[in-house]
Amino acid sequence: MKVKLIRHTPEPEKLVAIAARLCYSPVGVEELDKQLDDEAVRKLIRFVINSGHLSTTEHAYFTFAIEGISRVLSHQLVRHRIASFNQQSQRYVKFKGNYEYITPDSIKQNEKINEKYKNFIADIHKFYEEMLNEGIEAEDARYILPNSSETKMIVTMNARELLHFFTVRCCNRAQKEIRDLAIEMLKNVKKVAPVIFENAGPNCLRIPCPEGKFTCGRPPLASDFEPDF
Ligand SMILES: Cc1cc2nc3c(=O)[nH]c(=O)nc-3n(C[C@H](O)[C@H](O)[C@H](O)COP(=O)(O)OP(=O)(O)OC[C@H]3O[C@@H](n4cnc5c(N)ncnc54)[C@H](O)[C@@H]3O)c2cc1C
């Protein structure tokens, strides 16, 4: 899996702080931009996040290039509605000779099953290529491609959506591949907006686990989400 933060709102934390301060200020945006120093920015961000006044965090956008993920993952990812997505097409891209797929760790670790998995997917791909060679359109031949097919995406979320996304997808209850992705995304945004995302992650970092009987009972450490730099 390759996850890269490729663009973000310039000075995302300053922008969120200006938006927060504007609500209570008699002066205009230009003046606030000059007035707010780093300490004031930190205080304002902590105030809006702790008090739940999260609309100000919607001004900060983050765009990720994501490659080497399965369509199992991408299907879960696009359920997050307050985000923008583009994904490599299985209509316009023909996977002749360049077909990649994802193997979960549990399958890799079982030699016998892993061998069967590889062979099964190789057979599927052979039939897919046969269909293309017979003139079947890629948009129809793709019906037999498995969920494990590798895909590439560009994803943009604002900070408010990211905070929500990290809460549900960094949790141990989330499926492993999307959890791995969410943790990588969190590490990336912490580098450019460390105050907004300082307490981001699963609920159990902030409050008792709300998962009831489904709790994993293994709260992660805040350090699990720190960037490696
Ligand atoms: C562990 C786990 C297991 C899951 N299992 C399943 C499953 O078995 N089946 C399944 O179908 N899905 C499943 N999901 C997906 C889940 O139901 C959500 O679709 C997904 O997590 C997107 O989150 P969301 O809807 O909270 O928020 P997003 O779409 O990311 O939106 C963010 C927030 O905006 C607000 N919002 C967005 N749209 C609306 C709206 N139309 N009306 C009101 N408020 C809105 C809500 O407050 C929402 O929380 C699972 C998710 C997790 C994390």
PDBQT file of the ligand as one rigid body, heavy atoms in Angstrom, charges set to zero:
ROOT
HETATM    1  C1  LIG A 301     -16.328  -1.457  11.902  1.00  0.00    +0.000 C 
HETATM    2  C2  LIG A 301     -17.267  -1.070  10.801  1.00  0.00    +0.000 A 
HETATM    3  C3  LIG A 301     -18.157  -2.006  10.312  1.00  0.00    +0.000 A 
HETATM    4  C4  LIG A 301     -19.064  -1.665   9.292  1.00  0.00    +0.000 A 
HETATM    5  N1  LIG A 301     -19.919  -2.603   8.841  1.00  0.00    +0.000 NA
HETATM    6  C5  LIG A 301     -20.839  -2.277   7.893  1.00  0.00    +0.000 A 
HETATM    7  C6  LIG A 301     -21.785  -3.233   7.402  1.00  0.00    +0.000 A 
HETATM    8  O1  LIG A 301     -21.795  -4.382   7.826  1.00  0.00    +0.000 OA
HETATM    9  N2  LIG A 301     -22.668  -2.850   6.441  1.00  0.00    +0.000 N 
HETATM   10  C7  LIG A 301     -22.692  -1.574   5.961  1.00  0.00    +0.000 A 
HETATM   11  O2  LIG A 301     -23.528  -1.263   5.100  1.00  0.00    +0.000 OA
HETATM   12  N3  LIG A 301     -21.797  -0.652   6.387  1.00  0.00    +0.000 NA
HETATM   13  C8  LIG A 301     -20.878  -0.962   7.330  1.00  0.00    +0.000 A 
HETATM   14  N4  LIG A 301     -19.977  -0.015   7.755  1.00  0.00    +0.000 N 
HETATM   15  C9  LIG A 301     -19.979   1.313   7.119  1.00  0.00    +0.000 C 
HETATM   16  C10 LIG A 301     -20.717   2.363   7.979  1.00  0.00    +0.000 C 
HETATM   17  O3  LIG A 301     -22.057   1.981   8.166  1.00  0.00    +0.000 OA
HETATM   18  C11 LIG A 301     -20.667   3.747   7.283  1.00  0.00    +0.000 C 
HETATM   19  O4  LIG A 301     -21.336   3.689   6.038  1.00  0.00    +0.000 OA
HETATM   20  C12 LIG A 301     -19.273   4.235   7.028  1.00  0.00    +0.000 C 
HETATM   21  O5  LIG A 301     -18.447   4.014   8.149  1.00  0.00    +0.000 OA
HETATM   22  C13 LIG A 301     -19.334   5.737   6.716  1.00  0.00    +0.000 C 
HETATM   23  O6  LIG A 301     -19.475   6.471   7.928  1.00  0.00    +0.000 OA
HETATM   24  P1  LIG A 301     -20.651   7.457   8.259  1.00  0.00    +0.000 P 
HETATM   25  O7  LIG A 301     -21.907   7.099   7.580  1.00  0.00    +0.000 OA
HETATM   26  O8  LIG A 301     -20.676   7.671   9.744  1.00  0.00    +0.000 OA
HETATM   27  O9  LIG A 301     -20.118   8.845   7.795  1.00  0.00    +0.000 OA
HETATM   28  P2  LIG A 301     -19.656   9.610   6.475  1.00  0.00    +0.000 P 
HETATM   29  O10 LIG A 301     -20.390   9.193   5.253  1.00  0.00    +0.000 OA
HETATM   30  O11 LIG A 301     -18.169   9.567   6.488  1.00  0.00    +0.000 OA
HETATM   31  O12 LIG A 301     -20.181  11.054   6.883  1.00  0.00    +0.000 OA
HETATM   32  C14 LIG A 301     -19.669  11.741   8.047  1.00  0.00    +0.000 C 
HETATM   33  C15 LIG A 301     -20.784  12.187   8.940  1.00  0.00    +0.000 C 
HETATM   34  O13 LIG A 301     -21.606  13.117   8.226  1.00  0.00    +0.000 OA
HETATM   35  C16 LIG A 301     -22.948  12.962   8.663  1.00  0.00    +0.000 C 
HETATM   36  N5  LIG A 301     -23.754  12.545   7.519  1.00  0.00    +0.000 N 
HETATM   37  C17 LIG A 301     -23.305  12.117   6.300  1.00  0.00    +0.000 A 
HETATM   38  N6  LIG A 301     -24.315  11.838   5.482  1.00  0.00    +0.000 NA
HETATM   39  C18 LIG A 301     -25.445  12.084   6.200  1.00  0.00    +0.000 A 
HETATM   40  C19 LIG A 301     -26.816  11.952   5.920  1.00  0.00    +0.000 A 
HETATM   41  N7  LIG A 301     -27.287  11.518   4.755  1.00  0.00    +0.000 N 
HETATM   42  N8  LIG A 301     -27.691  12.296   6.881  1.00  0.00    +0.000 NA
HETATM   43  C20 LIG A 301     -27.281  12.750   8.085  1.00  0.00    +0.000 A 
HETATM   44  N9  LIG A 301     -25.979  12.855   8.430  1.00  0.00    +0.000 NA
HETATM   45  C21 LIG A 301     -25.080  12.538   7.493  1.00  0.00    +0.000 A 
HETATM   46  C22 LIG A 301     -22.967  11.906   9.746  1.00  0.00    +0.000 C 
HETATM   47  O14 LIG A 301     -22.823  12.546  10.997  1.00  0.00    +0.000 OA
HETATM   48  C23 LIG A 301     -21.723  11.098   9.435  1.00  0.00    +0.000 C 
HETATM   49  O15 LIG A 301     -21.202  10.395  10.556  1.00  0.00    +0.000 OA
HETATM   50  C24 LIG A 301     -19.058  -0.344   8.748  1.00  0.00    +0.000 A 
HETATM   51  C25 LIG A 301     -18.152   0.595   9.251  1.00  0.00    +0.000 A 
HETATM   52  C26 LIG A 301     -17.271   0.243  10.261  1.00  0.00    +0.000 A 
HETATM   53  C27 LIG A 301     -16.282   1.280  10.755  1.00  0.00    +0.000 C 
ENDROOT
TORSDOF 0
